[in-house]
């Protein structure tokens, strides 16, 4: 069992991009992150919450949007598969 665990970890390690520092710097310097920072400030001021809470709220909202869209796409795919199966029978 330990050999399998070691193999899984080694495979994951190979798939990691070791240039995370460069990628993180590029993201931090991006206009998109600047826009998010301004959005955090705006939400913090308009809702009278801390910047940390505003950031968490924005991230939670984006994650929820992603979940909703993933569910929608999945259901659409399932409906198409059902339709295909009905037409084949």
C-alpha positions as CSV (number, residue, x, y, z in Angstrom):
1,X,0.0,0.0,0.0
2,X,2.8,2.4,0.8
3,X,4.3,1.8,-2.6
4,X,1.1,2.8,-4.3
5,X,0.8,6.0,-2.1
6,X,4.4,6.9,-3.0
7,X,3.7,6.3,-6.7
8,X,0.6,8.5,-6.6
9,X,2.5,11.3,-4.8
10,X,5.4,11.1,-7.4
11,X,2.9,11.3,-10.3
12,X,1.3,14.4,-8.8
13,X,4.7,16.0,-8.1
14,X,5.6,15.5,-11.8
15,X,2.4,17.3,-12.8
16,X,3.1,20.3,-10.7
17,X,4.3,23.5,-12.3
18,X,7.3,24.6,-10.3
19,X,7.1,28.1,-11.6
20,X,4.5,29.1,-9.0
21,X,6.5,32.1,-7.9
22,X,6.6,33.5,-11.4
23,X,2.9,32.7,-12.0
24,X,1.9,34.3,-8.6
25,X,3.8,37.5,-9.4
26,X,2.3,37.7,-12.9
27,X,-1.2,37.3,-11.4
28,X,-0.5,39.8,-8.6
29,X,0.5,42.4,-11.2
30,X,-2.5,41.7,-13.5
31,X,-5.2,44.3,-14.2
32,X,-7.8,41.7,-13.2
33,X,-6.4,41.4,-9.7
34,X,-6.2,45.2,-9.5
35,X,-9.9,45.3,-10.4
36,X,-10.7,42.7,-7.8
37,X,-8.8,44.8,-5.2
38,X,-10.9,47.8,-6.1
39,X,-14.0,45.7,-5.9
40,X,-13.1,44.5,-2.4
41,X,-12.6,48.1,-1.3
42,X,-15.9,49.1,-2.8
43,X,-17.8,46.3,-1.2
44,X,-16.1,46.8,2.1
45,X,-17.0,50.5,2.2
46,X,-20.6,50.1,0.8
47,X,-21.5,47.2,3.2
48,X,-19.4,48.5,6.1
49,X,-17.5,45.3,6.5
50,X,-13.8,44.6,6.8
51,X,-11.8,44.2,3.6
52,X,-11.2,40.6,4.6
53,X,-14.9,39.9,4.9
54,X,-15.5,41.7,1.6
55,X,-12.8,39.5,-0.1
56,X,-14.3,36.3,1.3
57,X,-17.8,37.4,0.2
58,X,-16.5,38.0,-3.4
59,X,-14.7,34.7,-3.5
60,X,-17.7,32.8,-2.1
61,X,-19.9,34.4,-4.7
62,X,-17.5,33.5,-7.6
63,X,-17.3,29.9,-6.3
64,X,-21.1,29.7,-6.1
65,X,-21.4,31.0,-9.6
66,X,-19.0,28.4,-10.8
67,X,-20.9,25.7,-9.0
68,X,-24.2,26.8,-10.5
69,X,-22.8,26.9,-14.0
70,X,-21.1,23.5,-13.6
71,X,-24.4,22.0,-12.4
72,X,-26.3,23.7,-15.3
73,X,-23.8,22.3,-17.9
74,X,-23.9,18.9,-16.3
75,X,-27.7,18.8,-16.4
76,X,-27.7,20.0,-20.0
77,X,-25.3,17.2,-20.9
78,X,-27.4,14.7,-19.1
79,X,-30.6,15.9,-20.9
80,X,-28.8,15.6,-24.3
81,X,-27.6,12.1,-23.4
82,X,-31.2,11.1,-22.4
83,X,-32.5,12.5,-25.7
84,X,-29.8,10.6,-27.7
85,X,-30.6,7.4,-25.9
86,X,-34.4,7.8,-26.6
87,X,-33.8,8.4,-30.3
88,X,-31.5,5.3,-30.5
89,X,-34.2,3.0,-28.9
